[in-house]
Amino acid sequence: MKRMLGMILAVCVALGCAACGNGGAKKPYASVEEFVNSPDVQEQLQEASEQYQADGLTITAAAQGDKLVFTYTVSTQVDAATTIPALEMEFDAQASSFNTVIDQMREQIDVENPSIVLRYVNADGSEILSREFTGSTESEGS
């Protein structure tokens, strides 16, 4: 499970830095959707997806308003009850890193309050856990 969260962090940082170097100029992306659909971000997603597909993890990213939603689907059903505490612990441990990425998103995307949502989905399609990171304090997960 820690490996999956380490991968999430790597993807988020890569995506958050994909368009770095703005230098105070006009923000290069008008929306989270434009950002996530940009060639740089799509390339990073493709690379991450290929890297972790062998580990049984499918990654998708989509914009939902001002949210960048990463969905991680495991290919083999896991016991959610035993997985949730480990995920929650890792989410808490990595919160400052995700918040840093959101701060970078604010510099690149012309939206006031972007956030990152991480969703873990079991092989049967049921959600294991999700958490939203807002850049200052995180929201409650489900």
Summary of the structure (lengths in Angstrom):
residues: 142
radius of gyration: 14.6
end to end distance: 18.0
largest distance: 47.5
contacts: 427
relative contact order: 0.19
helix: 46%
strand: 23%
